[in-house]
Amino acid sequence: MDTKDSPVITLIQHVWDNANAATGHSWARLNRSLRNALVLAIDSGMKFGRDDFKVIEDRFRPSYWISDGEGIYSTAVESSNDTAAIAFERWRDRKPFFFSTCFHGRKRGRQRLHVGARFQWKSEYVTVTSFADDGASLIACSHTRAKATKENKYPQDKVLHRHVITRPELTKAEKGQLVEQKA
């Protein structure tokens, strides 16, 4: 069965076929352009097909321009492009993590969590830093604010707490049933 490409795949295919035509070949330019096209498709609100990321994987060598994909997933969530987020989750075979007090500069209610998402967990603000390979949990860290000194004008914040959080724990926390354990 021959299926028609989604507008997203059509855009990426157009970039794949026509990049470098005026400038001579450059892998860096092609990879950057493909990533920019994907971000444009997400951010502009294009509707993704359920298997678009699989098509991207099969046709366009995304390991060179998507990396682990978490930045793309974050863009999809922050752009409120649920079709892109769902297609990514399907590609990665990962169920979403939802939480009701997620912050992206402002409180927005129940949201998918993604790398960079901030929310309150066990009386502190944490940032999602990664997802477990098996998709069963995420890692979220709280940080201490480092103070600048004369010797070190740009100090790095340090990890205060590292939390491994599962979907059931998120559900319990939303219901006010998560009991904080003393360290």
C-alpha positions, 0 to 999 in steps of 0.5 A: 500500500502506497501512502502519501507523505504528511506535510512534515515529511514533504517539507523534510524531503524538500530540504533533503532534495534541494539543500546545497544546490546553490552553495556546493555540498556541505554535510554540516549545512544539510544536517543543520537545515534538516534539523531546522526544517523539523523544528519549523514543522513542529513550531509552526503547528504542522500535523505529524503523522503517527509514524513520521519519526519512523519515516524520518529514521528510514529516509533521512539519517537523523542520527546526524541531526537529531542526536538523542531527540530529546531537544526535538521532543522538548520543542514539541511539548513547549510548542504544544504540538501534541501530534509531534510529541505523540509521534516521537513517543511512538517512535521511541516506544515511550509513554508520556509522563504527565504532571499538573504543576509543570512550569515553562516560564509560567504555570500551564497546568497538566503537561507532558514532562520533557528534558528541561521541564521544571516543576515542584517535587518534594518541596523544591523545584526540579528540572527534568534532565533525562529519561530512563532507557526503559521508559519507566522513570525520569530523572529530575534534579534540584540545584543549589545556586552558586554565588559569584566570587572575585575569583569565580565570576561565573560559578556553576550551580551544583546538583542538590538532589537527584530524583528518580521519578516514576509515573505512579509517583507522579500520580500519587503526588498529583493526588497529594498522596506521595509521602516524603521519605526522610533521608 
